[in-house]
Amino acid sequence: MADMRNIVILTGAGISAESGIDTFRDAGGLWEQHKVEDVATPEAFERDPDLVLRFYDMRREAIQAKQPNAAHEALAKLDAAWDGGLLIVTQNVDDLHERAGASRVLHMHGTHLNAWCTACDMRAKWTGPMLDRPACPECGERALRPDVVWFGEMPYEMDRIYASLRKADLFVSIGTSGAVYPAAGFVQEAREMRVRTLELNLEASMGSRWFHESRHGPATQLVPQWVDEVLGG
Ligand code: APR
């Protein structure tokens, strides 16, 4: 712990589960309620944009009614107190890390609260619906889509993520199943670069065997405990 300067934290849907936001692959999760190929691919958007926009309008509205939990708050506390390198790479498209006060956050799968105009490439904060095809505030075209990364699309800022992993002393994975690449591969890359690795998850994930240490339990318990350890509380 003493010589640890740079930390990279990967978070997934499990960190927001106790805020009342469904995960994707747990029992009753989103991908049991909706088919990925109907709502989360560019082909689906091409085929039936109403179905896709209605799905994301529902999600965008739902997350604005949710609150950060003790796990988000603990990471915000670490972000404020840690004077070494820190990057929270989230796969989540909610804004609970930021609403808890964290600033060193990177959304590799985009965010629900941004619109992306496919006509002029404008990206801007967006809290309302898109189903009624609102005009782009920049170019006026009715060509907005959610600024989230769909299956088959490239995640954002991969260079910055790998650069942080290369400098890291510790890689921590919180609330993710390890089912989706490239995020699921970060632990192996970290291991190859002799980075210490820790998993905090409700149960064993598909990548658990790659971690030096795995702790299982709810994020609202494990994350504050771990942050207190790091800050020497
Ligand atoms: N505390 C800690 N971990 C939890 C909790 C909790 N309260 N509840 C669930 N988990 C764990 C589950 O055990 C599971 O391993 O969180 C993980 C959630 O896994 P997924 O639903 O697969 O979500 P995630 O890993 O974030 O999915 C990755 O897949 O669907 C795409 O783009 C989407 O970003 C998403 C990506």
py3Dmol code that shows the C-alpha trace and the ligand (Angstrom):
import py3Dmol

protein = """\
ATOM      1  CA  MET A   1       0.000   0.000   0.000  1.00  0.00           C
ATOM      2  CA  ALA A   2       2.816   2.437   1.044  1.00  0.00           C
ATOM      3  CA  ASP A   3       4.296   2.844  -2.473  1.00  0.00           C
ATOM      4  CA  MET A   4       0.946   2.984  -4.230  1.00  0.00           C
ATOM      5  CA  ARG A   5       0.533   6.253  -6.218  1.00  0.00           C
ATOM      6  CA  ASN A   6      -1.684   5.597  -9.210  1.00  0.00           C
ATOM      7  CA  ILE A   7      -5.068   3.864  -9.040  1.00  0.00           C
ATOM      8  CA  VAL A   8      -7.426   2.876 -11.857  1.00  0.00           C
ATOM      9  CA  ILE A   9     -10.969   1.871 -10.831  1.00  0.00           C
ATOM     10  CA  LEU A  10     -13.382   0.148 -13.232  1.00  0.00           C
ATOM     11  CA  THR A  11     -17.059   0.285 -12.259  1.00  0.00           C
ATOM     12  CA  GLY A  12     -20.072  -1.527 -13.683  1.00  0.00           C
ATOM     13  CA  ALA A  13     -23.818  -1.746 -13.158  1.00  0.00           C
ATOM     14  CA  GLY A  14     -23.371  -3.456  -9.781  1.00  0.00           C
ATOM     15  CA  ILE A  15     -22.214  -0.193  -8.156  1.00  0.00           C
ATOM     16  CA  SER A  16     -25.550   1.441  -9.025  1.00  0.00           C
ATOM     17  CA  ALA A  17     -27.734  -1.580  -8.177  1.00  0.00           C
ATOM     18  CA  GLU A  18     -28.344  -0.421  -4.600  1.00  0.00           C
ATOM     19  CA  SER A  19     -29.483   2.949  -5.964  1.00  0.00           C
ATOM     20  CA  GLY A  20     -32.332   1.071  -7.637  1.00  0.00           C
ATOM     21  CA  ILE A  21     -30.896   0.962 -11.177  1.00  0.00           C
ATOM     22  CA  ASP A  22     -31.262  -2.482 -12.783  1.00  0.00           C
ATOM     23  CA  THR A  23     -28.083  -4.295 -13.744  1.00  0.00           C
ATOM     24  CA  PHE A  24     -27.954  -6.014 -17.141  1.00  0.00           C
ATOM     25  CA  ARG A  25     -27.342  -9.720 -16.513  1.00  0.00           C
ATOM     26  CA  ASP A  26     -28.558 -10.405 -12.969  1.00  0.00           C
ATOM     27  CA  ALA A  27     -31.896 -12.165 -12.438  1.00  0.00           C
ATOM     28  CA  GLY A  28     -34.632  -9.844 -13.725  1.00  0.00           C
ATOM     29  CA  GLY A  29     -31.964  -7.571 -15.208  1.00  0.00           C
ATOM     30  CA  LEU A  30     -32.365  -5.350 -18.273  1.00  0.00           C
ATOM     31  CA  TRP A  31     -31.263  -7.972 -20.779  1.00  0.00           C
ATOM     32  CA  GLU A  32     -34.016 -10.280 -19.479  1.00  0.00           C
ATOM     33  CA  GLN A  33     -36.576  -7.531 -20.001  1.00  0.00           C
ATOM     34  CA  HIS A  34     -35.320  -6.389 -23.427  1.00  0.00           C
ATOM     35  CA  LYS A  35     -33.415  -8.074 -26.272  1.00  0.00           C
ATOM     36  CA  VAL A  36     -29.998  -6.445 -26.782  1.00  0.00           C
ATOM     37  CA  GLU A  37     -30.439  -6.754 -30.548  1.00  0.00           C
ATOM     38  CA  ASP A  38     -33.734  -4.797 -30.329  1.00  0.00           C
ATOM     39  CA  VAL A  39     -32.494  -1.801 -28.311  1.00  0.00           C
ATOM     40  CA  ALA A  40     -28.684  -1.592 -28.054  1.00  0.00           C
ATOM     41  CA  THR A  41     -27.168  -1.918 -31.549  1.00  0.00           C
ATOM     42  CA  PRO A  42     -26.849   0.533 -34.478  1.00  0.00           C
ATOM     43  CA  GLU A  43     -28.789  -1.991 -36.573  1.00  0.00           C
ATOM     44  CA  ALA A  44     -31.694  -1.874 -34.087  1.00  0.00           C
ATOM     45  CA  PHE A  45     -31.736   1.935 -34.329  1.00  0.00           C
ATOM     46  CA  GLU A  46     -31.790   1.697 -38.118  1.00  0.00           C
ATOM     47  CA  ARG A  47     -34.574  -0.890 -38.055  1.00  0.00           C
ATOM     48  CA  ASP A  48     -36.886   0.578 -35.383  1.00  0.00           C
ATOM     49  CA  PRO A  49     -35.724   3.955 -34.024  1.00  0.00           C
ATOM     50  CA  ASP A  50     -38.968   4.455 -32.044  1.00  0.00           C
ATOM     51  CA  LEU A  51     -38.372   1.275 -30.030  1.00  0.00           C
ATOM     52  CA  VAL A  52     -34.787   2.317 -29.270  1.00  0.00           C
ATOM     53  CA  LEU A  53     -35.578   5.958 -28.436  1.00  0.00           C
ATOM     54  CA  ARG A  54     -38.507   4.923 -26.212  1.00  0.00           C
ATOM     55  CA  PHE A  55     -36.186   2.518 -24.311  1.00  0.00           C
ATOM     56  CA  TYR A  56     -33.568   5.227 -23.693  1.00  0.00           C
ATOM     57  CA  ASP A  57     -36.176   7.895 -22.872  1.00  0.00           C
ATOM     58  CA  MET A  58     -37.482   5.533 -20.167  1.00  0.00           C
ATOM     59  CA  ARG A  59     -33.947   4.902 -18.823  1.00  0.00           C
ATOM     60  CA  ARG A  60     -32.945   8.588 -18.977  1.00  0.00           C
ATOM     61  CA  GLU A  61     -36.024   9.590 -16.986  1.00  0.00           C
ATOM     62  CA  ALA A  62     -35.578   6.744 -14.463  1.00  0.00           C
ATOM     63  CA  ILE A  63     -31.943   7.488 -13.571  1.00  0.00           C
ATOM     64  CA  GLN A  64     -32.642  11.161 -12.883  1.00  0.00           C
ATOM     65  CA  ALA A  65     -34.909  10.015 -10.030  1.00  0.00           C
ATOM     66  CA  LYS A  66     -32.175   7.856  -8.446  1.00  0.00           C
ATOM     67  CA  GLN A  67     -29.590   8.905  -5.879  1.00  0.00           C
ATOM     68  CA  PRO A  68     -25.912   7.996  -5.458  1.00  0.00           C
ATOM     69  CA  ASN A  69     -25.288   5.372  -2.740  1.00  0.00           C
ATOM     70  CA  ALA A  70     -22.530   4.853  -0.133  1.00  0.00           C
ATOM     71  CA  ALA A  71     -20.256   3.224  -2.744  1.00  0.00           C
ATOM     72  CA  HIS A  72     -20.425   6.235  -5.089  1.00  0.00           C
ATOM     73  CA  GLU A  73     -19.901   8.539  -2.105  1.00  0.00           C
ATOM     74  CA  ALA A  74     -16.856   6.583  -0.910  1.00  0.00           C
ATOM     75  CA  LEU A  75     -15.211   6.858  -4.359  1.00  0.00           C
ATOM     76  CA  ALA A  76     -15.955  10.600  -4.401  1.00  0.00           C
ATOM     77  CA  LYS A  77     -14.265  10.871  -0.976  1.00  0.00           C
ATOM     78  CA  LEU A  78     -11.228   8.999  -2.333  1.00  0.00           C
ATOM     79  CA  ASP A  79     -11.169  11.236  -5.429  1.00  0.00           C
ATOM     80  CA  ALA A  80     -11.121  14.354  -3.224  1.00  0.00           C
ATOM     81  CA  ALA A  81      -8.486  13.053  -0.782  1.00  0.00           C
ATOM     82  CA  TRP A  82      -6.099  11.106  -3.043  1.00  0.00           C
ATOM     83  CA  ASP A  83      -3.177  13.231  -4.296  1.00  0.00           C
ATOM     84  CA  GLY A  84      -1.786  10.456  -6.475  1.00  0.00           C
ATOM     85  CA  GLY A  85      -3.136   9.449  -9.905  1.00  0.00           C
ATOM     86  CA  LEU A  86      -6.748   8.274  -9.915  1.00  0.00           C
ATOM     87  CA  LEU A  87      -9.136   7.469 -12.757  1.00  0.00           C
ATOM     88  CA  ILE A  88     -12.652   6.067 -12.351  1.00  0.00           C
ATOM     89  CA  VAL A  89     -13.424   4.317 -15.647  1.00  0.00           C
ATOM     90  CA  THR A  90     -17.137   3.592 -15.628  1.00  0.00           C
ATOM     91  CA  GLN A  91     -19.092   1.382 -17.991  1.00  0.00           C
ATOM     92  CA  ASN A  92     -22.239   2.959 -16.534  1.00  0.00           C
ATOM     93  CA  VAL A  93     -24.256   5.543 -18.446  1.00  0.00           C
ATOM     94  CA  ASP A  94     -25.783   7.062 -15.286  1.00  0.00           C
ATOM     95  CA  ASP A  95     -24.315  10.179 -13.637  1.00  0.00           C
ATOM     96  CA  LEU A  96     -24.237   8.905 -10.049  1.00  0.00           C
ATOM     97  CA  HIS A  97     -20.417   9.128  -9.729  1.00  0.00           C
ATOM     98  CA  GLU A  98     -20.524  12.809 -10.613  1.00  0.00           C
ATOM     99  CA  ARG A  99     -23.613  13.491  -8.485  1.00  0.00           C
ATOM    100  CA  ALA A 100     -21.740  11.958  -5.533  1.00  0.00           C
ATOM    101  CA  GLY A 101     -18.978  14.519  -6.181  1.00  0.00           C
ATOM    102  CA  ALA A 102     -16.355  12.533  -8.112  1.00  0.00           C
ATOM    103  CA  SER A 103     -14.594  14.432 -10.913  1.00  0.00           C
ATOM    104  CA  ARG A 104     -11.880  12.082 -12.220  1.00  0.00           C
ATOM    105  CA  VAL A 105     -14.494   9.999 -14.077  1.00  0.00           C
ATOM    106  CA  LEU A 106     -14.377   8.641 -17.645  1.00  0.00           C
ATOM    107  CA  HIS A 107     -17.543   7.218 -19.268  1.00  0.00           C
ATOM    108  CA  MET A 108     -16.227   4.576 -21.658  1.00  0.00           C
ATOM    109  CA  HIS A 109     -19.780   3.631 -22.790  1.00  0.00           C
ATOM    110  CA  GLY A 110     -21.074   7.198 -22.984  1.00  0.00           C
ATOM    111  CA  THR A 111     -23.843   8.695 -20.873  1.00  0.00           C
ATOM    112  CA  HIS A 112     -27.653   8.787 -20.847  1.00  0.00           C
ATOM    113  CA  LEU A 113     -27.605  12.494 -20.182  1.00  0.00           C
ATOM    114  CA  ASN A 114     -25.971  13.469 -23.465  1.00  0.00           C
ATOM    115  CA  ALA A 115     -27.455  13.734 -26.941  1.00  0.00           C
ATOM    116  CA  TRP A 116     -25.428  13.124 -30.088  1.00  0.00           C
ATOM    117  CA  CYS A 117     -26.521  14.659 -33.400  1.00  0.00           C
ATOM    118  CA  THR A 118     -25.803  12.243 -36.243  1.00  0.00           C
ATOM    119  CA  ALA A 119     -26.086  15.131 -38.739  1.00  0.00           C
ATOM    120  CA  CYS A 120     -23.548  17.639 -37.306  1.00  0.00           C
ATOM    121  CA  ASP A 121     -21.816  15.468 -34.635  1.00  0.00           C
ATOM    122  CA  MET A 122     -22.801  17.883 -31.867  1.00  0.00           C
ATOM    123  CA  ARG A 123     -22.779  16.338 -28.393  1.00  0.00           C
ATOM    124  CA  ALA A 124     -24.543  18.129 -25.543  1.00  0.00           C
ATOM    125  CA  LYS A 125     -26.241  17.570 -22.198  1.00  0.00           C
ATOM    126  CA  TRP A 126     -29.783  16.249 -22.696  1.00  0.00           C
ATOM    127  CA  THR A 127     -32.278  15.396 -19.939  1.00  0.00           C
ATOM    128  CA  GLY A 128     -35.547  15.257 -21.906  1.00  0.00           C
ATOM    129  CA  PRO A 129     -37.080  12.729 -24.358  1.00  0.00           C
ATOM    130  CA  MET A 130     -35.911  12.083 -27.923  1.00  0.00           C
ATOM    131  CA  LEU A 131     -38.853  10.005 -29.211  1.00  0.00           C
ATOM    132  CA  ASP A 132     -40.609  13.142 -30.517  1.00  0.00           C
ATOM    133  CA  ARG A 133     -37.495  13.881 -32.643  1.00  0.00           C
ATOM    134  CA  PRO A 134     -36.496  17.252 -31.179  1.00  0.00           C
ATOM    135  CA  ALA A 135     -34.354  19.496 -33.390  1.00  0.00           C
ATOM    136  CA  CYS A 136     -30.592  19.596 -32.803  1.00  0.00           C
ATOM    137  CA  PRO A 137     -29.808  22.884 -30.947  1.00  0.00           C
ATOM    138  CA  GLU A 138     -26.732  23.297 -33.203  1.00  0.00           C
ATOM    139  CA  CYS A 139     -27.878  22.456 -36.757  1.00  0.00           C
ATOM    140  CA  GLY A 140     -31.653  22.138 -36.415  1.00  0.00           C
ATOM    141  CA  GLU A 141     -31.734  18.641 -37.932  1.00  0.00           C
ATOM    142  CA  ARG A 142     -34.004  16.052 -36.260  1.00  0.00           C
ATOM    143  CA  ALA A 143     -31.182  13.507 -36.048  1.00  0.00           C
ATOM    144  CA  LEU A 144     -30.452  13.088 -32.337  1.00  0.00           C
ATOM    145  CA  ARG A 145     -29.546   9.763 -30.759  1.00  0.00           C
ATOM    146  CA  PRO A 146     -28.495   8.829 -27.180  1.00  0.00           C
ATOM    147  CA  ASP A 147     -24.717   9.356 -26.707  1.00  0.00           C
ATOM    148  CA  VAL A 148     -24.218   5.786 -25.489  1.00  0.00           C
ATOM    149  CA  VAL A 149     -21.929   3.116 -26.990  1.00  0.00           C
ATOM    150  CA  TRP A 150     -23.986   0.326 -28.512  1.00  0.00           C
ATOM    151  CA  PHE A 151     -22.813  -3.235 -29.112  1.00  0.00           C
ATOM    152  CA  GLY A 152     -20.536  -3.253 -32.138  1.00  0.00           C
ATOM    153  CA  GLU A 153     -19.427   0.357 -31.563  1.00  0.00           C
ATOM    154  CA  MET A 154     -16.016   1.464 -30.214  1.00  0.00           C
ATOM    155  CA  PRO A 155     -15.908   2.524 -26.550  1.00  0.00           C
ATOM    156  CA  TYR A 156     -14.682   6.063 -25.818  1.00  0.00           C
ATOM    157  CA  GLU A 157     -11.184   7.221 -24.814  1.00  0.00           C
ATOM    158  CA  MET A 158      -9.519   3.811 -24.982  1.00  0.00           C
ATOM    159  CA  ASP A 159      -6.064   5.430 -25.408  1.00  0.00           C
ATOM    160  CA  ARG A 160      -6.500   7.380 -22.181  1.00  0.00           C
ATOM    161  CA  ILE A 161      -7.656   4.244 -20.353  1.00  0.00           C
ATOM    162  CA  TYR A 162      -4.654   2.170 -21.501  1.00  0.00           C
ATOM    163  CA  ALA A 163      -2.252   5.022 -20.703  1.00  0.00           C
ATOM    164  CA  SER A 164      -3.640   5.104 -17.132  1.00  0.00           C
ATOM    165  CA  LEU A 165      -3.395   1.317 -16.818  1.00  0.00           C
ATOM    166  CA  ARG A 166       0.263   1.460 -17.910  1.00  0.00           C
ATOM    167  CA  LYS A 167       1.033   3.957 -15.078  1.00  0.00           C
ATOM    168  CA  ALA A 168      -1.139   2.195 -12.467  1.00  0.00           C
ATOM    169  CA  ASP A 169       0.049   0.556  -9.235  1.00  0.00           C
ATOM    170  CA  LEU A 170      -3.422  -0.750  -8.439  1.00  0.00           C
ATOM    171  CA  PHE A 171      -6.406  -1.765 -10.596  1.00  0.00           C
ATOM    172  CA  VAL A 172      -9.754  -2.197  -8.798  1.00  0.00           C
ATOM    173  CA  SER A 173     -12.903  -3.621 -10.436  1.00  0.00           C
ATOM    174  CA  ILE A 174     -16.277  -2.896  -8.774  1.00  0.00           C
ATOM    175  CA  GLY A 175     -19.708  -4.345  -9.652  1.00  0.00           C
ATOM    176  CA  THR A 176     -19.049  -5.797 -13.090  1.00  0.00           C
ATOM    177  CA  SER A 177     -19.633  -9.315 -14.442  1.00  0.00           C
ATOM    178  CA  GLY A 178     -16.620  -9.364 -16.760  1.00  0.00           C
ATOM    179  CA  ALA A 179     -18.913 -10.352 -19.628  1.00  0.00           C
ATOM    180  CA  VAL A 180     -18.185  -7.465 -21.990  1.00  0.00           C
ATOM    181  CA  TYR A 181     -14.881  -6.592 -23.704  1.00  0.00           C
ATOM    182  CA  PRO A 182     -12.749  -4.514 -23.859  1.00  0.00           C
ATOM    183  CA  ALA A 183     -13.496  -3.685 -20.169  1.00  0.00           C
ATOM    184  CA  ALA A 184     -13.438  -7.362 -19.200  1.00  0.00           C
ATOM    185  CA  GLY A 185      -9.844  -7.590 -20.484  1.00  0.00           C
ATOM    186  CA  PHE A 186      -8.415  -4.740 -18.361  1.00  0.00           C
ATOM    187  CA  VAL A 187      -7.524  -7.062 -15.463  1.00  0.00           C
ATOM    188  CA  GLN A 188      -5.404  -9.325 -17.645  1.00  0.00           C
ATOM    189  CA  GLU A 189      -3.637  -6.335 -19.201  1.00  0.00           C
ATOM    190  CA  ALA A 190      -3.024  -4.931 -15.731  1.00  0.00           C
ATOM    191  CA  ARG A 191      -1.580  -8.275 -14.605  1.00  0.00           C
ATOM    192  CA  GLU A 192       0.735  -8.392 -17.598  1.00  0.00           C
ATOM    193  CA  MET A 193       1.997  -4.936 -16.550  1.00  0.00           C
ATOM    194  CA  ARG A 194       2.601  -6.204 -12.974  1.00  0.00           C
ATOM    195  CA  VAL A 195      -0.194  -4.044 -11.565  1.00  0.00           C
ATOM    196  CA  ARG A 196      -1.820  -5.194  -8.313  1.00  0.00           C
ATOM    197  CA  THR A 197      -5.480  -6.162  -8.936  1.00  0.00           C
ATOM    198  CA  LEU A 198      -8.513  -6.237  -6.599  1.00  0.00           C
ATOM    199  CA  GLU A 199     -12.140  -7.193  -7.302  1.00  0.00           C
ATOM    200  CA  LEU A 200     -15.088  -5.931  -5.218  1.00  0.00           C
ATOM    201  CA  ASN A 201     -18.256  -7.676  -6.411  1.00  0.00           C
ATOM    202  CA  LEU A 202     -21.448  -9.182  -5.003  1.00  0.00           C
ATOM    203  CA  GLU A 203     -20.291 -12.646  -6.137  1.00  0.00           C
ATOM    204  CA  ALA A 204     -17.555 -14.216  -8.258  1.00  0.00           C
ATOM    205  CA  SER A 205     -17.492 -12.715 -11.772  1.00  0.00           C
ATOM    206  CA  MET A 206     -16.367 -14.248 -15.067  1.00  0.00           C
ATOM    207  CA  GLY A 207     -12.936 -12.646 -14.502  1.00  0.00           C
ATOM    208  CA  SER A 208     -12.443 -13.407 -10.793  1.00  0.00           C
ATOM    209  CA  ARG A 209      -9.576 -15.858 -11.391  1.00  0.00           C
ATOM    210  CA  TRP A 210      -7.430 -13.058 -12.809  1.00  0.00           C
ATOM    211  CA  PHE A 211      -7.515 -10.924  -9.664  1.00  0.00           C
ATOM    212  CA  HIS A 212      -4.856 -11.090  -6.923  1.00  0.00           C
ATOM    213  CA  GLU A 213      -7.707 -10.600  -4.440  1.00  0.00           C
ATOM    214  CA  SER A 214     -11.498 -10.865  -4.692  1.00  0.00           C
ATOM    215  CA  ARG A 215     -13.884  -9.641  -1.997  1.00  0.00           C
ATOM    216  CA  HIS A 216     -17.563 -10.523  -2.315  1.00  0.00           C
ATOM    217  CA  GLY A 217     -20.484  -8.550  -0.914  1.00  0.00           C
ATOM    218  CA  PRO A 218     -22.637  -5.489  -1.635  1.00  0.00           C
ATOM    219  CA  ALA A 219     -20.767  -2.460  -3.000  1.00  0.00           C
ATOM    220  CA  THR A 220     -22.206  -0.175  -0.311  1.00  0.00           C
ATOM    221  CA  GLN A 221     -20.301  -2.248   2.268  1.00  0.00           C
ATOM    222  CA  LEU A 222     -17.127  -3.266   0.405  1.00  0.00           C
ATOM    223  CA  VAL A 223     -16.277   0.077  -1.225  1.00  0.00           C
ATOM    224  CA  PRO A 224     -16.395   2.332   1.892  1.00  0.00           C
ATOM    225  CA  GLN A 225     -14.333  -0.306   3.783  1.00  0.00           C
ATOM    226  CA  TRP A 226     -11.722  -0.407   1.006  1.00  0.00           C
ATOM    227  CA  VAL A 227     -11.552   3.401   0.696  1.00  0.00           C
ATOM    228  CA  ASP A 228     -11.006   3.681   4.462  1.00  0.00           C
ATOM    229  CA  GLU A 229      -8.128   1.190   4.154  1.00  0.00           C
ATOM    230  CA  VAL A 230      -6.526   3.206   1.338  1.00  0.00           C
ATOM    231  CA  LEU A 231      -6.916   6.520   3.157  1.00  0.00           C
ATOM    232  CA  GLY A 232      -5.653   4.858   6.339  1.00  0.00           C
ATOM    233  CA  GLY A 233      -8.944   5.548   8.176  1.00  0.00           C
TER     234      GLY A 233
END
"""
ligand_1 = """\
36
APR
N -22.806 -4.762 -5.187
C -21.731 -5.241 -5.893
N -21.846 -5.941 -7.060
C -23.097 -6.166 -7.506
C -24.268 -5.715 -6.814
C -24.070 -4.984 -5.600
N -25.093 -4.532 -4.898
N -25.369 -6.129 -7.506
C -24.910 -6.817 -8.589
N -23.549 -6.848 -8.579
C -22.644 -7.475 -9.568
C -23.195 -8.760 -10.163
O -22.789 -9.874 -9.391
C -22.555 -8.765 -11.554
O -21.282 -9.418 -11.511
O -22.543 -6.565 -10.644
C -22.345 -7.276 -11.865
C -23.307 -6.704 -12.910
O -23.016 -7.318 -14.133
P -23.777 -6.873 -15.482
O -25.224 -6.795 -15.240
O -23.278 -7.781 -16.546
O -23.286 -5.371 -15.730
P -21.890 -4.843 -16.309
O -20.776 -5.766 -15.958
O -21.743 -3.437 -15.913
O -22.165 -4.934 -17.901
C -21.126 -4.519 -18.763
O -22.584 -4.730 -20.653
O -24.739 -4.549 -21.267
C -23.506 -3.979 -21.428
O -22.850 -1.762 -21.928
C -23.462 -2.540 -20.943
O -21.823 -1.453 -19.544
C -22.576 -2.624 -19.703
C -21.716 -3.833 -19.983
"""
view = py3Dmol.view(width=600, height=400)
view.addModel(protein, "pdb")
view.setStyle({"model": 0}, {"cartoon": {"style": "trace"}})
view.addModel(ligand_1, "xyz")
view.setStyle({"model": 1}, {"stick": {}})
view.zoomTo()
view.show()
